[in-house]
Amino acid sequence: MRNNETAKTATPPVTMEDRLANGNLTVAEVCALAGRSRTGFYEDVKAGLVTTRKAGRKTLIPGPVAKRYIAGETGKA
């Protein structure tokens, strides 16, 4: 190995299934997957059908909550 080369370990890419199980999704991602407009999505948030988290200015939806919302299941998680 040369001096300017470093040993790199390959990290597996994070899949959407991984994010739905354990991660967070953005509002745009959830709207695209659920086929909802942003306005409709925020109406559902206001109605208590979806819980969100804030990370600074970004609104995130926990993966398990997003998974249930995309599947059409109602109820606050």
C-alpha positions in Angstrom: 0.0 0.0 0.0 1.3 3.4 -0.9 1.6 6.3 1.6 -1.2 8.3 0.0 -3.6 5.4 -0.1 -5.7 4.7 3.0 -7.5 1.5 3.9 -11.1 2.1 3.3 -13.8 -0.1 4.6 -16.9 -0.2 2.5 -20.1 0.7 4.4 -23.3 -0.8 2.9 -25.7 1.8 1.5 -28.7 2.7 3.6 -31.8 1.5 1.8 -35.3 2.9 2.0 -36.4 -0.2 3.9 -33.7 0.5 6.5 -34.9 4.1 6.8 -38.6 3.0 7.1 -37.6 0.5 9.8 -35.2 2.6 11.9 -34.6 6.0 10.3 -36.3 9.2 9.4 -37.9 10.4 6.2 -38.4 14.0 5.0 -41.8 15.4 4.3 -41.1 15.3 0.5 -40.2 11.6 0.6 -43.3 10.7 2.6 -45.6 12.7 0.3 -44.1 11.1 -2.8 -44.4 7.6 -1.4 -47.9 8.1 -0.1 -49.1 10.0 -3.1 -50.2 13.0 -1.0 -49.7 16.7 -1.5 -47.8 18.7 1.1 -51.0 20.4 2.0 -52.9 17.1 2.5 -50.0 15.7 4.5 -49.9 18.7 6.8 -53.7 18.4 7.2 -53.1 14.8 8.4 -50.5 16.1 10.8 -52.9 18.6 12.2 -55.6 15.9 12.5 -53.1 13.8 14.5 -52.7 11.0 12.0 -48.9 11.6 11.7 -46.4 12.6 14.2 -43.3 14.6 13.2 -40.0 15.6 14.7 -38.0 18.8 14.1 -34.3 18.8 13.5 -33.5 22.4 13.3 -35.7 23.7 10.5 -36.2 20.3 8.9 -39.4 18.3 9.6 -38.8 14.6 9.8 -41.1 11.7 10.1 -39.9 8.6 12.0 -39.6 5.6 9.7 -42.2 3.4 11.5 -44.7 6.2 11.5 -44.1 6.9 7.8 -44.5 3.2 7.0 -47.9 3.1 8.6 -49.0 6.4 7.0 -47.9 5.2 3.5 -49.7 2.0 4.0 -52.9 4.0 4.8 -53.2 3.0 8.4 -54.6 5.8 10.6 -53.9 6.6 14.2 -51.3 8.4 16.1 -48.1 6.6 16.6 
